[in-house]
Every structure is written in C-alpha cells, then in structure tokens.
Amino acid sequence: MTSRSIINDKLFRQMHLFSGLQHGNKSPTDIDFCYEIDNTVLILGEVKEENKEVPTGQTLAYTRICDAWEKSHNKKFAWYLEIQHPKQKGDIVIADCQVVRYYYMGIWSKSNQTVQEFLGTIGNYMVSSMNNPMFRWLTQLEDKMNG
C-alpha cells in the first residue's frame, strides 16, 4: 500500500465558503467523509461535535444519495454514518470518532463503534454475507497519512 500524505498543509486547511449561494434557508452542503469503492460500495459520513444534531437538510441529502445508489443496481451497497467527536482543540482523527447512528438499506440503526471499527464491520459483512473478499482491506485500516 502506498502512503498518502497531505501535500500542501496550507491549502488543505483552507476553508471553502458557500457565501453568495444561499436562498432563504437553502444552502449547499459538503460531504465530510466519502468512500466510493469499485462502483459497488458507497460510504458517506457527516462529522459533528458530540451532542450536535445533523441538520435535516444534510440528513435528507445523504440518505437520498444512498437510496439512489442502492436503487441504481441490485449489487450496490450504501451507508451513511453520523459521526461525533468530543469537543477538543486541534485536529480530529476521524478513525477514532464514534459512529452514533447509521443509515443502510432505508433503515436507521444506532452504533457505538469508532469509525475504524465500523468500517471493519462493513468489510466483514461484505466478505462473509456478500461473499466478496475484495473488501477485506476495510478490516485492516491503518494510518498512512501521518506516518
């Protein structure tokens, strides 16, 4: 596996603002977390501070994307994860944050796994239930960005 690092820290930390794109309470949204894997699996996530709700509009956007992905072909799978982190200063390591609830196949469920653990669960599910060994790597995630 190749190591991926942040090439330009200054540009990485640069904010993308949606100024001038609002109309009333309508505004674009961003995606905090996205894995698209071999045109088969889509995993989306929204990261918020502990006890902060994801706005309804964002939730609808994510769940509609997942529903459309799954309906586009009977062998496509999509998850939307709501992820929370404790209030803190400094960088937030998403792998260590908690998935508090997730949306899969039109159903909401609660979770108490870290993001890394949850992705491992998806990997195990794809390997065992869907008989697709190519997703085993999701069970073996590591930090290649910082080390």
N, C-alpha and C positions, 0 to 999 in steps of 0.2 A: 504494500500500500504506500502511496506517496504521501508525503507530509504536506499539509496545506497551512499556509500562514497568511497573516494579514500583510499585504504588500505595502500599503500606504496607510499608516495608522491615522493620519490627519484626515484623509478622505473617508476612511471607514467611520470615523466619529462625526462626520459632517451630517447635520440634520437635513432631512427632506421635508419641506413645509408645504402644506396644502393651501396656503394663503391665496385668495382670489378664486378658489374653486368651490366655495360654499354657496348654498342657496337655502336660506332658512336653516333647518336642522339637517340638511343633506350635505354630506361631505365625503370625499374619497376616504378609503381606509387602506392601511398597509397590512402586509402579512408578516408576522414576526418569525414564523417558523414554517418551512416547507421542504418536504422530501417528495420528489416525484421519482419513482423507481421503475425503470424499464417499461413504461407505459402500462403498468399493472397496478401499482400501489401509489396512493397519494396520501400524505400525512401533513395536515395543516395544524398550526398552533397559534394561539394568542397568549402572550405573556403579560400578566398583571401582578401588581403588588398584592400580598396577602389580603384577603377580605375585600378586594376590589372586584366589582362585577364587570363582566364584559358587556359593553353597550349592546342593546337589542339589534341594532343595525349591523354591527360586526358579526354577531352570532348568526343572524339570518344570511349574511353573505357567505360565511364559511360553510354553513350547513347546506345551503343551496348549491355551492360548488361541489361538495361531497356527493350530494344526491345526483347531480348531473353526471359526475364522473362515473359513479356506480351504474347509472342507467345507460351509459353510452355503450356498454358491453358487459355481458354476464360474467366475465372473468376479471373485473376491475374492482378494487377494494379501496375505500377511502375512510380515513379517520380525521376527526377534528378534535384537538386537545385544548382544554383550557388549563393553562399552566400558571402557577403562582410562586412567587418568591418572597422571602421575608424582606421587610424594609431594611435597607442597608446602603452604605456608601460604597462607591467603587463598582467595579464590574460585577455582573451577574452571570454565573456559569449555569447555562440553561440545563445542562445534563443533570445537575443536582437539584433543580427546582421540582416542585410537586405537580403532577397531573392531578387536578382536583375533580374533573369530570371530563367525559369524552363522548363523542357522537359517532356512532358506527351503524350503518345499515338502518338509518332512521330512528335509532333508539339512543337515548341518553343514559349513561351509567356513571357512577361515582368511581373514583380511584384514589389510592393513597400511595402510589408508586412515584419514584422520581422519573423524570423524562427518560433517562438512560434505561431504567428498569422497564418502563412501559414500552419503549422501542424493542427491547429484548423480548417482551411478551408478544408483541406483534410478529417479530421474527420467528419465535417458536410456533405461533399459530399458523403462520404461512408455511413453515416446514412440515409440521405434523398434520394439521387439518386440511391444508390445501395441497399437501404432498409436493411442495415446491422448495427444494433445498437451496435455491439461489438466494433466499432471504436469510440464511443462517448468519450472514455478516451482521445483521441487526442485533444479534445476541453477543457480539464481540466488539462493541464500540469502545473506542479509546480516544484520548486527547492527542490529535495530530496537529492541532492549530498552535499549541503553546509549548511543544516540547519535542 
